[in-house]
Amino acid sequence: MRIVIAGGHGKIALRLERQAAARGDAPVALIRDPGQSDDVRDAGAEPVVADLEAIGSGELAQHLTGADAVVFAAGAGPGSTVERKGTVDRDAALLLADAAAAAGVRRYLLVSAMNIDSPPAPEDDDSVWAHYLRAKKAAEEALRARGDLGLTILRPGRLTDDPGTGLVRLGPVGGQPPVGYGEVTRDDVAAVLLALLDAPATVGAVLDLVGGTVPPAQAVAALSGANAPR
């Protein structure tokens, strides 16, 4: 499987690239800085320099030709400005969708965040965090409104760099019982993303993810009857 990953030098992306390459897939890392090329090559991915805040959808589509799926794992990152929450976390996600559609790539995985449906506290309404939540929410809503994507949205809990446990709790947003808020390792997020790429039955699902007791592939397989859009 040829998998193009936006934000290809990010912490989740590098882990996804390693896991995908280890099983024989062909990951492609979209990166902004050419100096990151060696890192993604070391992870088993092909580096492609494409600044998602500057490139057009037509040019980006050329880099997606022949891909089986795209994964949006980009983010403006801690310490970034309010403006970049919009240009990266929202606009770049939509740009990737436009490019994927132009290139004939239907499968799209979006790495989002837990609790974005909850509005920020009034005193935080103009904070960078509040703008981040709104950008993520706007990206989700715009992507879900499209009819040309095989979209799955993954909302991890608080991310850690601890070694992967190989055990997660995964379920639809609003499901019963709820997944609940908690931590999850980036290794385990990557493993769930890889399993979702193999599970077309999860198209349309919006999923919460935290650490748990079930292996990722088993957790994804259990969603076969719970993939209604939410």
Summary of the structure (lengths in Angstrom):
residues: 230
radius of gyration: 16.3
end to end distance: 27.7
largest distance: 48.8
contacts: 788
relative contact order: 0.13
helix: 40%
strand: 21%
